[in-house]
Amino acid sequence: MPEPISPRDRLIVALDMASTDEAERLVDRIGDAASFYKIGYRLGYAGGLALAERLVRGGHKVFLDLKLHDIGNTVEEGVRSLAGIGATFLTVHAYPQTMRAAAAGRDKAGKGLKILGVTVLTSYDDADAREAGYALPVADLVAARAAAAAAIGIDGLVCSAAEAAQVRAVVGPDRLIVTPGIRPAGAEIGDQKRVVTPAEAMRSGVDHVVVGRPITGAADPRDVARRIVDEMAAAL
Ligand SMILES: O=c1ccn([C@@H]2O[C@H](COP(=O)(O)O)[C@@H](O)[C@H]2O)c(=O)[nH]1
């Protein structure tokens, strides 16, 4: 069985900022209300990988949300390079060839980096999946990709918490389920489509929630982070 995760360590704050200075100021403001930070495209292409190393050295956990997807050799070598940063999680798109290459890179690097397969982006609904050429509804596509990820030996999945129970049934207790598209009640939804509250996510068996704008855009980010952690603690 997996190790228990404290409510605070379940929260991953998405540092979708334009500069590392801005991101570091936010991390300082949040203080001990959070321990886990996600770096995606915006910050990753603006010095975010060096910041990731600094955050790891400072005792934080880091999720590199770079959603790799390329030919197998490029993915494998990319994962091997990124493993040196000391991050906890790295995303790849949940295509079988990509996941196999990422698992090989992870194993060759041997640094303890966990690979998460992005099933279907939380900004997609069934109509978006159809428009992208997929015949299956989102929930079925997520389940199929989760099954492939588990068979390949990927460490966890990114999906909406709306599909977490179904994914858990497919992948069992040992794979991680990490869910963006999290919105505290009353928060602006923005471009997300499959949205769930922090409490509902916990009740659905999610391991980690990813929260960006509701925290980064708040007047008091520390307070919002603490409220989210409290909401999750009460639901567990
Ligand atoms: O399916 C996915 C995969 C990744 N994300 C990322 O999570 C955060 C969510 O930010 P919010 O501001 O809380 O919407 C963002 O960095 C996305 O790139 C996702 O939303 N959905």
The ligand as an ORCA input file, in Angstrom:
! r2SCAN-3c Opt
* xyz 0 1
  O      -5.119     18.202    -17.691
  C      -4.419     19.131    -17.223
  C      -3.049     19.045    -17.106
  C      -2.358     20.093    -16.559
  N      -2.990     21.212    -16.149
  C      -2.170     22.278    -15.543
  O      -2.594     22.496    -14.188
  C      -2.628     23.875    -13.872
  C      -4.022     24.275    -13.509
  O      -4.055     25.644    -13.269
  P      -5.382     26.423    -12.826
  O      -4.944     27.852    -12.848
  O      -5.719     25.921    -11.440
  O      -6.452     26.134    -13.813
  C      -2.073     24.605    -15.088
  O      -0.693     24.798    -14.881
  C      -2.267     23.633    -16.243
  O      -1.255     23.747    -17.227
  C      -4.348     21.303    -16.270
  O      -4.971     22.322    -15.899
  N      -5.027     20.245    -16.796
*
